[in-house]
Amino acid sequence: MNIKSKILILLNLLYCYIPVCLFLLGWVKWWIAMPTTIILCYFFYQQTTSVTKDESVYMNRIMFVGGQ
């Protein structure tokens, strides 16, 4: 199973950014949370557009499902 590295990078960034944004929007005062979330979205956009690798990563289906 070949997975493009650009998709892996996008999923990794989402995995890191989503909990931070949820914390900010749920637990921090709105006047701090909104600008911080907007800045994080801007950084996320910059990081995803700067990826130009068209490489692929090969993974066995057993490794993908089992996680070992």
C-alpha positions in Angstrom: 0.0 0.0 0.0 1.6 3.3 -1.1 0.7 6.4 0.7 1.8 9.8 -0.5 4.0 11.7 2.0 2.0 14.9 1.5 -1.1 13.2 2.9 0.9 11.8 5.9 2.2 15.2 6.7 -1.3 16.7 6.5 -2.7 14.0 8.8 0.1 14.5 11.2 -0.5 18.3 11.4 -4.2 17.8 11.8 -3.5 15.3 14.6 -1.5 17.9 16.4 -3.5 21.1 15.7 -7.1 19.9 16.3 -6.7 19.2 20.1 -4.9 22.5 20.6 -7.7 24.4 18.8 -10.4 22.5 20.7 -8.7 23.4 24.0 -8.4 27.0 23.1 -12.0 27.3 21.9 -13.4 25.4 24.8 -11.4 26.4 27.9 -9.8 29.8 27.2 -11.5 33.1 27.1 -12.8 34.0 23.7 -10.7 37.1 23.3 -7.5 35.1 23.7 -8.7 31.9 21.9 -9.9 33.5 18.7 -6.7 35.3 17.7 -4.6 32.4 18.8 -6.7 29.9 16.7 -6.6 32.2 13.7 -2.8 32.4 14.0 -2.6 28.6 14.3 -4.8 28.2 11.2 -2.4 30.5 9.3 0.6 28.5 10.4 -1.2 25.3 9.4 -2.0 26.7 6.0 1.7 27.8 5.5 3.0 24.4 6.5 0.6 22.5 4.2 1.3 24.7 1.2 5.1 24.5 1.6 5.2 20.7 1.2 6.3 19.9 -2.3 7.4 16.3 -1.9 5.7 13.9 -4.2 7.3 10.8 -2.6 5.4 7.8 -1.5 5.7 5.7 1.6 5.1 1.9 1.3 3.3 0.2 4.2 2.1 -3.4 4.5 -1.6 -3.6 5.1 -0.9 -5.7 8.2 1.3 -3.0 9.6 -1.2 -0.3 8.8 -4.1 -2.1 10.6 -2.0 -3.6 13.4 0.2 -0.6 14.1 3.3 -2.7 14.9 
